[in-house]
Amino acid sequence: MSFSGEVKDELAKQFCQSRHCQLAELAALIHFAGKITAGEGRGRLAVVTEHASIARKCYTLIKDAFSYAPGIMQQGNYSVIVEEEEHVLRILKAVKLLEVNGMASRTPNLVDERLIRRSCCMRAYIRGAFLASGSMSDPQKSYHLEIVCSDRVQANQLRDIMRIFVPDTKVVQRKKYFICYIKEGAQIVDALNVMGAYSALMNLENVRIVKEMRNSVNRKVNCETANINKTVSAAVRQLEDIRLIQELRGLSSLSDNLQQVAGLRLKYPDMPLKELGEALDPPVGKSGVNHRFRKISEIAEQLRRSNYD
C-alpha cells in the first residue's frame, strides 16, 4: 500500500463523537466526492471512493448522525448510496446544501460557515476533504500533500481553512482542476497532526530525521572534499613556484624565511599550511605561512614573465 493509502486508512478509523464534527466531515465527503440527484418524489445521494475504508467511514457517519443505514455498492469504486428522498433531503439540509425551506444552496461547492465555526469542525472538514480527494507522495522521495478541488472558489475556501493551521498552504491550477497543496516537510507534519494521522506523522518524522542526517553528512563530506581539493591544488602551485625558482635562480636567492618554508614544502608536499607553520622555527600561524607562499608566488611569476620576454 502506498504511503497516501496508509494515511487514508488511518484517518478512516478516526471518528468524532460530536454530531457537529460528524456533519462537517460528512459535508466535506459530499462536497469533494458526492453525486447528488434530486427531483419530484425521487432523490439520490452517492459518495464515491476507491477505498473500502473510506466507504465504511462514510456509511458510519451517516448511520451515526441520522440513525439511517445507507446502501453500499461496489463496481470498481465503492459507492455509499442514499436513495430515499426523505433521507436525502435530511442529509442535504444537515450539511447546508439545502436550506430549511428546501431551496438549494447558491454555493454547492462551498462549506457553509455554520458547519465550521469550531476549530474541531474545521479539522474534521479538512480530514474529510483529504479522504475524498487528497493524496500524499512517499516522503522517501519528496514532500507533497494535495487536495483536488473542482473549481478555484472551492480551492480558495479550503486553502483559507487550512491556513488557519498550516500557513503555507497554496493553490495551483492543474488542467481543469485546482489543487490545494503543501510541499514543505514540517508543514505536512502539521497537516497530518490537524487531521489526526498520528502514526503517519511519526513515520514521516522518522523519514525526515534520516534524510536530514544523510544530507548533513553529505554536506560535510562535500565540504571536506572541496577543502582537500583546494589544499592539494594550492600545494601543487606552491611546488611549481618553488621548483621554478630553484631551477632558474636557486633557493639561496630567497630570504631565510622564504627558504625555510620552501624547503619544508619540498620535503612535505601534502602538509597543510597550519602544520607547516608549526614546523617552522620559530613557529608561524597559518596566515603567516600563506603570506610567505604569496611572496614566493610573486617571485616565480616575475621569473616566468622575464623568462618569457
KEVEX-195466 format. One record per residue (C-alpha): residue number from 0; residue in one letter; x, y, z. Coordinates in Angstrom, 3 decimals, padded with zeros to 6 digits. Example, Ala and Ser with C-alpha at 12.3 -4.5 7.8 and 13.67 -1.06 7.14 Angstrom:
BEGIN
<node tilum="0" vexse="A" east="012.300" north="-004.500" up="007.800"/>
<node tilum="1" vexse="S" east="013.670" north="-001.060" up="007.140"/>
# end
This chain:
BEGIN
<node tilum="0" vexse="M" east="000.000" north="000.000" up="000.000"/>
<node tilum="1" vexse="S" east="001.222" north="003.495" up="-000.810"/>
<node tilum="2" vexse="F" east="002.050" north="005.980" up="001.946"/>
<node tilum="3" vexse="S" east="-001.001" north="008.018" up="000.870"/>
<node tilum="4" vexse="G" east="-003.192" north="004.933" up="001.234"/>
<node tilum="5" vexse="E" east="-001.791" north="004.273" up="004.706"/>
<node tilum="6" vexse="V" east="-002.619" north="007.847" up="005.745"/>
<node tilum="7" vexse="K" east="-006.198" north="007.479" up="004.461"/>
<node tilum="8" vexse="D" east="-006.679" north="004.133" up="006.181"/>
<node tilum="9" vexse="E" east="-005.562" north="005.690" up="009.455"/>
<node tilum="10" vexse="L" east="-007.837" north="008.719" up="009.022"/>
<node tilum="11" vexse="A" east="-010.772" north="006.498" up="008.074"/>
<node tilum="12" vexse="K" east="-010.565" north="004.962" up="011.546"/>
<node tilum="13" vexse="Q" east="-010.816" north="008.365" up="013.259"/>
<node tilum="14" vexse="F" east="-014.389" north="009.020" up="014.433"/>
<node tilum="15" vexse="C" east="-015.667" north="012.145" up="016.153"/>
<node tilum="16" vexse="Q" east="-018.203" north="011.704" up="018.923"/>
<node tilum="17" vexse="S" east="-019.874" north="015.083" up="018.484"/>
<node tilum="18" vexse="R" east="-022.533" north="015.412" up="015.796"/>
<node tilum="19" vexse="H" east="-021.301" north="018.835" up="014.658"/>
<node tilum="20" vexse="C" east="-017.898" north="017.344" up="013.738"/>
<node tilum="21" vexse="Q" east="-019.563" north="014.365" up="012.066"/>
<node tilum="22" vexse="L" east="-021.596" north="016.736" up="009.895"/>
<node tilum="23" vexse="A" east="-018.524" north="018.817" up="008.999"/>
<node tilum="24" vexse="E" east="-016.602" north="015.723" up="007.878"/>
<node tilum="25" vexse="L" east="-019.621" north="014.336" up="006.027"/>
<node tilum="26" vexse="A" east="-020.086" north="017.701" up="004.301"/>
<node tilum="27" vexse="A" east="-016.509" north="017.504" up="003.017"/>
<node tilum="28" vexse="L" east="-017.024" north="013.967" up="001.723"/>
<node tilum="29" vexse="I" east="-020.145" north="015.104" up="-000.129"/>
<node tilum="30" vexse="H" east="-018.528" north="018.314" up="-001.455"/>
<node tilum="31" vexse="F" east="-015.464" north="016.509" up="-002.796"/>
<node tilum="32" vexse="A" east="-016.774" north="013.040" up="-003.700"/>
<node tilum="33" vexse="G" east="-020.558" north="013.321" up="-003.748"/>
<node tilum="34" vexse="K" east="-023.021" north="012.937" up="-006.592"/>
<node tilum="35" vexse="I" east="-026.494" north="014.334" up="-005.964"/>
<node tilum="36" vexse="T" east="-029.689" north="013.963" up="-007.961"/>
<node tilum="37" vexse="A" east="-032.981" north="015.218" up="-006.591"/>
<node tilum="38" vexse="G" east="-036.412" north="015.650" up="-008.090"/>
<node tilum="39" vexse="E" east="-040.114" north="015.235" up="-007.585"/>
<node tilum="40" vexse="G" east="-040.562" north="012.223" up="-005.370"/>
<node tilum="41" vexse="R" east="-037.097" north="010.941" up="-006.188"/>
<node tilum="42" vexse="G" east="-033.688" north="011.679" up="-004.825"/>
<node tilum="43" vexse="R" east="-030.303" north="010.073" up="-004.719"/>
<node tilum="44" vexse="L" east="-027.074" north="010.856" up="-002.912"/>
<node tilum="45" vexse="A" east="-023.909" north="008.873" up="-003.566"/>
<node tilum="46" vexse="V" east="-020.411" north="009.304" up="-002.185"/>
<node tilum="47" vexse="V" east="-017.894" north="007.542" up="-004.431"/>
<node tilum="48" vexse="T" east="-014.414" north="006.428" up="-003.353"/>
<node tilum="49" vexse="E" east="-011.681" north="003.999" up="-004.350"/>
<node tilum="50" vexse="H" east="-011.072" north="002.944" up="-000.738"/>
<node tilum="51" vexse="A" east="-013.203" north="000.448" up="001.163"/>
<node tilum="52" vexse="S" east="-012.159" north="002.009" up="004.489"/>
<node tilum="53" vexse="I" east="-013.429" north="005.450" up="003.396"/>
<node tilum="54" vexse="A" east="-016.716" north="003.933" up="002.197"/>
<node tilum="55" vexse="R" east="-017.129" north="002.275" up="005.620"/>
<node tilum="56" vexse="K" east="-016.427" north="005.592" up="007.334"/>
<node tilum="57" vexse="C" east="-018.980" north="007.445" up="005.209"/>
<node tilum="58" vexse="Y" east="-021.521" north="004.701" up="005.954"/>
<node tilum="59" vexse="T" east="-020.825" north="005.011" up="009.697"/>
<node tilum="60" vexse="L" east="-021.032" north="008.820" up="009.667"/>
<node tilum="61" vexse="I" east="-024.468" north="008.733" up="008.021"/>
<node tilum="62" vexse="K" east="-025.660" north="005.930" up="010.296"/>
<node tilum="63" vexse="D" east="-024.488" north="007.654" up="013.498"/>
<node tilum="64" vexse="A" east="-025.647" north="011.164" up="012.561"/>
<node tilum="65" vexse="F" east="-029.033" north="010.221" up="011.062"/>
<node tilum="66" vexse="S" east="-029.846" north="006.784" up="012.505"/>
<node tilum="67" vexse="Y" east="-030.138" north="005.558" up="008.942"/>
<node tilum="68" vexse="A" east="-028.146" north="002.817" up="007.168"/>
<node tilum="69" vexse="P" east="-027.281" north="003.760" up="003.576"/>
<node tilum="70" vexse="G" east="-026.522" north="001.206" up="000.888"/>
<node tilum="71" vexse="I" east="-023.040" north="000.317" up="-000.333"/>
<node tilum="72" vexse="M" east="-022.346" north="-000.770" up="-003.898"/>
<node tilum="73" vexse="Q" east="-019.057" north="-001.855" up="-005.445"/>
<node tilum="74" vexse="Q" east="-018.486" north="-001.549" up="-009.173"/>
<node tilum="75" vexse="G" east="-014.772" north="-000.869" up="-009.363"/>
<node tilum="76" vexse="N" east="-015.148" north="002.008" up="-006.919"/>
<node tilum="77" vexse="Y" east="-017.222" north="001.956" up="-003.762"/>
<node tilum="78" vexse="S" east="-020.442" north="003.985" up="-003.609"/>
<node tilum="79" vexse="V" east="-022.274" north="004.820" up="-000.393"/>
<node tilum="80" vexse="I" east="-025.840" north="005.444" up="-001.567"/>
<node tilum="81" vexse="V" east="-028.908" north="007.136" up="-000.076"/>
<node tilum="82" vexse="E" east="-031.894" north="006.727" up="-002.400"/>
<node tilum="83" vexse="E" east="-034.923" north="007.561" up="-000.295"/>
<node tilum="84" vexse="E" east="-035.989" north="011.168" up="-000.949"/>
<node tilum="85" vexse="E" east="-036.765" north="011.768" up="002.713"/>
<node tilum="86" vexse="H" east="-033.287" north="010.797" up="003.889"/>
<node tilum="87" vexse="V" east="-031.533" north="012.556" up="001.014"/>
<node tilum="88" vexse="L" east="-033.264" north="015.806" up="001.989"/>
<node tilum="89" vexse="R" east="-032.458" north="015.307" up="005.684"/>
<node tilum="90" vexse="I" east="-028.773" north="014.840" up="004.965"/>
<node tilum="91" vexse="L" east="-028.519" north="017.704" up="002.470"/>
<node tilum="92" vexse="K" east="-030.249" north="020.067" up="004.878"/>
<node tilum="93" vexse="A" east="-027.966" north="018.986" up="007.721"/>
<node tilum="94" vexse="V" east="-024.819" north="019.715" up="005.674"/>
<node tilum="95" vexse="K" east="-026.364" north="023.016" up="004.458"/>
<node tilum="96" vexse="L" east="-026.627" north="022.037" up="000.799"/>
<node tilum="97" vexse="L" east="-030.369" north="022.624" up="001.130"/>
<node tilum="98" vexse="E" east="-031.964" north="025.347" up="003.190"/>
<node tilum="99" vexse="V" east="-034.722" north="024.550" up="005.649"/>
<node tilum="100" vexse="N" east="-037.277" north="025.740" up="003.068"/>
<node tilum="101" vexse="G" east="-035.912" north="023.225" up="000.559"/>
<node tilum="102" vexse="M" east="-034.079" north="025.758" up="-001.624"/>
<node tilum="103" vexse="A" east="-030.719" north="024.565" up="-002.935"/>
<node tilum="104" vexse="S" east="-027.594" north="026.321" up="-001.709"/>
<node tilum="105" vexse="R" east="-026.308" north="029.019" up="-004.042"/>
<node tilum="106" vexse="T" east="-022.755" north="027.789" up="-003.441"/>
<node tilum="107" vexse="P" east="-022.969" north="023.969" up="-003.557"/>
<node tilum="108" vexse="N" east="-019.173" north="023.501" up="-003.680"/>
<node tilum="109" vexse="L" east="-018.548" north="025.589" up="-000.567"/>
<node tilum="110" vexse="V" east="-018.936" north="024.595" up="003.046"/>
<node tilum="111" vexse="D" east="-021.410" north="026.706" up="004.982"/>
<node tilum="112" vexse="E" east="-019.588" north="028.651" up="007.693"/>
<node tilum="113" vexse="R" east="-022.124" north="027.450" up="010.242"/>
<node tilum="114" vexse="L" east="-020.628" north="023.954" up="009.895"/>
<node tilum="115" vexse="I" east="-017.062" north="025.017" up="010.668"/>
<node tilum="116" vexse="R" east="-017.434" north="027.579" up="013.435"/>
<node tilum="117" vexse="R" east="-015.416" north="025.421" up="015.837"/>
<node tilum="118" vexse="S" east="-011.761" north="024.503" up="015.435"/>
<node tilum="119" vexse="C" east="-012.587" north="020.809" up="015.812"/>
<node tilum="120" vexse="C" east="-015.091" north="021.059" up="012.957"/>
<node tilum="121" vexse="M" east="-012.508" north="022.725" up="010.713"/>
<node tilum="122" vexse="R" east="-010.152" north="019.828" up="011.409"/>
<node tilum="123" vexse="A" east="-012.926" north="017.347" up="010.611"/>
<node tilum="124" vexse="Y" east="-013.716" north="019.159" up="007.351"/>
<node tilum="125" vexse="I" east="-010.058" north="019.106" up="006.262"/>
<node tilum="126" vexse="R" east="-009.871" north="015.403" up="007.127"/>
<node tilum="127" vexse="G" east="-012.993" north="014.682" up="005.062"/>
<node tilum="128" vexse="A" east="-011.663" north="016.684" up="002.101"/>
<node tilum="129" vexse="F" east="-008.372" north="014.770" up="002.164"/>
<node tilum="130" vexse="L" east="-010.158" north="011.421" up="002.423"/>
<node tilum="131" vexse="A" east="-012.391" north="012.289" up="-000.522"/>
<node tilum="132" vexse="S" east="-009.933" north="013.964" up="-002.856"/>
<node tilum="133" vexse="G" east="-006.466" north="014.103" up="-001.333"/>
<node tilum="134" vexse="S" east="-003.150" north="012.355" up="-001.831"/>
<node tilum="135" vexse="M" east="000.363" north="012.429" up="-000.458"/>
<node tilum="136" vexse="S" east="003.679" north="011.466" up="-002.025"/>
<node tilum="137" vexse="D" east="006.053" north="008.950" up="-000.483"/>
<node tilum="138" vexse="P" east="008.236" north="011.067" up="001.854"/>
<node tilum="139" vexse="Q" east="011.241" north="008.905" up="000.949"/>
<node tilum="140" vexse="K" east="011.073" north="010.568" up="-002.478"/>
<node tilum="141" vexse="S" east="009.554" north="014.011" up="-001.913"/>
<node tilum="142" vexse="Y" east="007.308" north="016.060" up="000.377"/>
<node tilum="143" vexse="H" east="003.943" north="016.826" up="-001.215"/>
<node tilum="144" vexse="L" east="000.371" north="016.766" up="000.090"/>
<node tilum="145" vexse="E" east="-002.533" north="017.901" up="-002.057"/>
<node tilum="146" vexse="I" east="-006.338" north="018.001" up="-002.237"/>
<node tilum="147" vexse="V" east="-008.001" north="018.268" up="-005.664"/>
<node tilum="148" vexse="C" east="-010.864" north="020.788" up="-005.879"/>
<node tilum="149" vexse="S" east="-013.479" north="021.198" up="-008.602"/>
<node tilum="150" vexse="D" east="-013.034" north="024.957" up="-009.035"/>
<node tilum="151" vexse="R" east="-010.984" north="027.908" up="-007.843"/>
<node tilum="152" vexse="V" east="-013.620" north="029.155" up="-005.389"/>
<node tilum="153" vexse="Q" east="-013.710" north="025.807" up="-003.589"/>
<node tilum="154" vexse="A" east="-009.903" north="025.622" up="-003.609"/>
<node tilum="155" vexse="N" east="-009.550" north="029.124" up="-002.186"/>
<node tilum="156" vexse="Q" east="-012.013" north="028.406" up="000.610"/>
<node tilum="157" vexse="L" east="-010.270" north="025.150" up="001.525"/>
<node tilum="158" vexse="R" east="-006.889" north="026.914" up="001.408"/>
<node tilum="159" vexse="D" east="-008.162" north="029.609" up="003.789"/>
<node tilum="160" vexse="I" east="-009.439" north="026.969" up="006.207"/>
<node tilum="161" vexse="M" east="-006.175" north="025.025" up="006.067"/>
<node tilum="162" vexse="R" east="-004.076" north="028.173" up="006.512"/>
<node tilum="163" vexse="I" east="-005.547" north="028.605" up="009.990"/>
<node tilum="164" vexse="F" east="-003.439" north="025.550" up="010.924"/>
<node tilum="165" vexse="V" east="-000.864" north="025.346" up="008.098"/>
<node tilum="166" vexse="P" east="000.107" north="028.853" up="006.896"/>
<node tilum="167" vexse="D" east="001.995" north="027.731" up="003.760"/>
<node tilum="168" vexse="T" east="-000.986" north="026.057" up="002.064"/>
<node tilum="169" vexse="K" east="-001.188" north="027.206" up="-001.566"/>
<node tilum="170" vexse="V" east="-003.404" north="026.790" up="-004.637"/>
<node tilum="171" vexse="V" east="-002.354" north="025.933" up="-008.187"/>
<node tilum="172" vexse="Q" east="-004.355" north="025.118" up="-011.321"/>
<node tilum="173" vexse="R" east="-003.751" north="021.750" up="-012.981"/>
<node tilum="174" vexse="K" east="-005.681" north="021.345" up="-016.227"/>
<node tilum="175" vexse="K" east="-009.366" north="021.836" up="-015.321"/>
<node tilum="176" vexse="Y" east="-008.873" north="021.302" up="-011.584"/>
<node tilum="177" vexse="F" east="-007.492" north="023.447" up="-008.776"/>
<node tilum="178" vexse="I" east="-005.153" north="021.955" up="-006.207"/>
<node tilum="179" vexse="C" east="-004.635" north="022.906" up="-002.567"/>
<node tilum="180" vexse="Y" east="-001.124" north="021.758" up="-001.743"/>
<node tilum="181" vexse="I" east="001.654" north="021.766" up="000.843"/>
<node tilum="182" vexse="K" east="005.262" north="020.998" up="-000.092"/>
<node tilum="183" vexse="E" east="007.413" north="021.614" up="002.981"/>
<node tilum="184" vexse="G" east="008.018" north="018.629" up="005.264"/>
<node tilum="185" vexse="A" east="007.382" north="020.394" up="008.576"/>
<node tilum="186" vexse="Q" east="004.140" north="021.896" up="007.231"/>
<node tilum="187" vexse="I" east="002.938" north="018.452" up="006.100"/>
<node tilum="188" vexse="V" east="003.641" north="017.184" up="009.610"/>
<node tilum="189" vexse="D" east="001.373" north="019.969" up="010.897"/>
<node tilum="190" vexse="A" east="-001.340" north="018.992" up="008.388"/>
<node tilum="191" vexse="L" east="-001.204" north="015.326" up="009.459"/>
<node tilum="192" vexse="N" east="-001.497" north="016.444" up="013.066"/>
<node tilum="193" vexse="V" east="-004.518" north="018.612" up="012.226"/>
<node tilum="194" vexse="M" east="-006.267" north="015.694" up="010.517"/>
<node tilum="195" vexse="G" east="-005.371" north="013.206" up="013.257"/>
<node tilum="196" vexse="A" east="-002.986" north="010.925" up="011.313"/>
<node tilum="197" vexse="Y" east="-000.595" north="010.494" up="014.222"/>
<node tilum="198" vexse="S" east="001.038" north="007.225" up="013.135"/>
<node tilum="199" vexse="A" east="001.698" north="008.642" up="009.664"/>
<node tilum="200" vexse="L" east="003.050" north="011.778" up="011.326"/>
<node tilum="201" vexse="M" east="005.595" north="009.729" up="013.320"/>
<node tilum="202" vexse="N" east="006.600" north="007.753" up="010.220"/>
<node tilum="203" vexse="L" east="007.108" north="010.989" up="008.303"/>
<node tilum="204" vexse="E" east="009.151" north="012.491" up="011.135"/>
<node tilum="205" vexse="N" east="011.395" north="009.417" up="011.172"/>
<node tilum="206" vexse="V" east="011.952" north="009.736" up="007.429"/>
<node tilum="207" vexse="R" east="012.715" north="013.451" up="007.802"/>
<node tilum="208" vexse="I" east="015.262" north="012.793" up="010.564"/>
<node tilum="209" vexse="V" east="017.084" north="010.166" up="008.492"/>
<node tilum="210" vexse="K" east="017.051" north="012.363" up="005.373"/>
<node tilum="211" vexse="E" east="018.303" north="015.400" up="007.296"/>
<node tilum="212" vexse="M" east="021.107" north="013.357" up="008.867"/>
<node tilum="213" vexse="R" east="022.075" north="011.962" up="005.462"/>
<node tilum="214" vexse="N" east="022.010" north="015.426" up="003.903"/>
<node tilum="215" vexse="S" east="024.099" north="016.812" up="006.761"/>
<node tilum="216" vexse="V" east="026.701" north="014.062" up="006.311"/>
<node tilum="217" vexse="N" east="026.764" north="014.628" up="002.550"/>
<node tilum="218" vexse="R" east="027.251" north="018.369" up="003.044"/>
<node tilum="219" vexse="K" east="030.156" north="017.762" up="005.424"/>
<node tilum="220" vexse="V" east="031.755" north="015.218" up="003.097"/>
<node tilum="221" vexse="N" east="031.361" north="017.554" up="000.128"/>
<node tilum="222" vexse="C" east="032.811" north="020.432" up="002.137"/>
<node tilum="223" vexse="E" east="035.754" north="018.348" up="003.308"/>
<node tilum="224" vexse="T" east="036.355" north="017.059" up="-000.229"/>
<node tilum="225" vexse="A" east="036.297" north="020.614" up="-001.572"/>
<node tilum="226" vexse="N" east="038.753" north="021.717" up="001.117"/>
<node tilum="227" vexse="I" east="041.061" north="018.803" up="000.345"/>
<node tilum="228" vexse="N" east="040.940" north="019.586" up="-003.368"/>
<node tilum="229" vexse="K" east="041.639" north="023.240" up="-002.629"/>
<node tilum="230" vexse="T" east="044.570" north="022.338" up="-000.369"/>
<node tilum="231" vexse="V" east="046.046" north="019.910" up="-002.912"/>
<node tilum="232" vexse="S" east="045.691" north="022.427" up="-005.756"/>
<node tilum="233" vexse="A" east="047.378" north="025.134" up="-003.670"/>
<node tilum="234" vexse="A" east="050.231" north="022.764" up="-002.725"/>
<node tilum="235" vexse="V" east="050.757" north="021.822" up="-006.387"/>
<node tilum="236" vexse="R" east="051.024" north="025.509" up="-007.356"/>
<node tilum="237" vexse="Q" east="053.420" north="026.173" up="-004.478"/>
<node tilum="238" vexse="L" east="055.651" north="023.292" up="-005.550"/>
<node tilum="239" vexse="E" east="055.677" north="024.537" up="-009.145"/>
<node tilum="240" vexse="D" east="056.699" north="028.022" up="-007.994"/>
<node tilum="241" vexse="I" east="059.445" north="026.708" up="-005.690"/>
<node tilum="242" vexse="R" east="060.901" north="024.371" up="-008.343"/>
<node tilum="243" vexse="L" east="060.890" north="027.179" up="-010.906"/>
<node tilum="244" vexse="I" east="062.841" north="029.433" up="-008.555"/>
<node tilum="245" vexse="Q" east="065.143" north="026.532" up="-007.676"/>
<node tilum="246" vexse="E" east="065.852" north="025.868" up="-011.355"/>
<node tilum="247" vexse="L" east="066.310" north="029.462" up="-012.527"/>
<node tilum="248" vexse="R" east="067.857" north="031.235" up="-009.518"/>
<node tilum="249" vexse="G" east="068.326" north="028.724" up="-006.748"/>
<node tilum="250" vexse="L" east="066.552" north="028.751" up="-003.375"/>
<node tilum="251" vexse="S" east="069.544" north="030.549" up="-001.855"/>
<node tilum="252" vexse="S" east="068.337" north="033.676" up="-003.649"/>
<node tilum="253" vexse="L" east="065.365" north="033.749" up="-001.303"/>
<node tilum="254" vexse="S" east="065.287" north="035.312" up="002.139"/>
<node tilum="255" vexse="D" east="065.812" north="032.992" up="005.103"/>
<node tilum="256" vexse="N" east="062.072" north="032.956" up="005.936"/>
<node tilum="257" vexse="L" east="061.128" north="032.032" up="002.361"/>
<node tilum="258" vexse="Q" east="063.928" north="029.454" up="002.092"/>
<node tilum="259" vexse="Q" east="062.702" north="027.754" up="005.247"/>
<node tilum="260" vexse="V" east="059.088" north="027.462" up="004.140"/>
<node tilum="261" vexse="A" east="060.098" north="026.442" up="000.597"/>
<node tilum="262" vexse="G" east="062.325" north="023.671" up="001.942"/>
<node tilum="263" vexse="L" east="059.522" north="022.328" up="004.150"/>
<node tilum="264" vexse="R" east="057.099" north="022.339" up="001.228"/>
<node tilum="265" vexse="L" east="059.549" north="020.341" up="-000.911"/>
<node tilum="266" vexse="K" east="060.010" north="017.878" up="001.952"/>
<node tilum="267" vexse="Y" east="056.288" north="017.634" up="002.820"/>
<node tilum="268" vexse="P" east="054.271" north="018.204" up="-000.401"/>
<node tilum="269" vexse="D" east="050.917" north="017.346" up="001.206"/>
<node tilum="270" vexse="M" east="051.282" north="019.042" up="004.595"/>
<node tilum="271" vexse="P" east="048.545" north="021.608" up="005.423"/>
<node tilum="272" vexse="L" east="049.576" north="025.218" up="005.973"/>
<node tilum="273" vexse="K" east="048.847" north="025.083" up="009.693"/>
<node tilum="274" vexse="E" east="051.197" north="022.124" up="010.224"/>
<node tilum="275" vexse="L" east="053.849" north="023.723" up="008.016"/>
<node tilum="276" vexse="G" east="053.697" north="026.824" up="010.223"/>
<node tilum="277" vexse="E" east="054.092" north="024.713" up="013.367"/>
<node tilum="278" vexse="A" east="057.163" north="023.024" up="011.837"/>
<node tilum="279" vexse="L" east="058.910" north="026.361" up="011.210"/>
<node tilum="280" vexse="D" east="061.453" north="027.758" up="013.638"/>
<node tilum="281" vexse="P" east="060.079" north="029.867" up="015.192"/>
<node tilum="282" vexse="P" east="056.521" north="028.603" up="014.533"/>
<node tilum="283" vexse="V" east="054.273" north="030.784" up="012.369"/>
<node tilum="284" vexse="G" east="050.476" north="030.900" up="012.060"/>
<node tilum="285" vexse="K" east="048.575" north="029.752" up="009.003"/>
<node tilum="286" vexse="S" east="048.159" north="033.314" up="007.707"/>
<node tilum="287" vexse="G" east="051.888" north="033.924" up="008.065"/>
<node tilum="288" vexse="V" east="052.706" north="030.790" up="006.058"/>
<node tilum="289" vexse="N" east="050.197" north="031.797" up="003.411"/>
<node tilum="290" vexse="H" east="051.817" north="035.250" up="003.226"/>
<node tilum="291" vexse="R" east="055.245" north="033.676" up="002.592"/>
<node tilum="292" vexse="F" east="053.875" north="031.498" up="-000.199"/>
<node tilum="293" vexse="R" east="052.343" north="034.589" up="-001.792"/>
<node tilum="294" vexse="K" east="055.773" north="036.183" up="-001.812"/>
<node tilum="295" vexse="I" east="057.249" north="033.046" up="-003.429"/>
<node tilum="296" vexse="S" east="054.440" north="033.103" up="-005.998"/>
<node tilum="297" vexse="E" east="055.175" north="036.737" up="-006.862"/>
<node tilum="298" vexse="I" east="058.874" north="035.955" up="-007.366"/>
<node tilum="299" vexse="A" east="058.037" north="032.929" up="-009.522"/>
<node tilum="300" vexse="E" east="055.625" north="034.976" up="-011.611"/>
<node tilum="301" vexse="Q" east="058.324" north="037.638" up="-012.205"/>
<node tilum="302" vexse="L" east="060.693" north="034.892" up="-013.348"/>
<node tilum="303" vexse="R" east="058.082" north="033.494" up="-015.713"/>
<node tilum="304" vexse="R" east="057.497" north="036.910" up="-017.269"/>
<node tilum="305" vexse="S" east="061.193" north="037.694" up="-017.625"/>
<node tilum="306" vexse="N" east="061.924" north="034.219" up="-018.999"/>
<node tilum="307" vexse="Y" east="059.041" north="034.592" up="-021.461"/>
<node tilum="308" vexse="D" east="060.262" north="038.025" up="-022.585"/>
# end
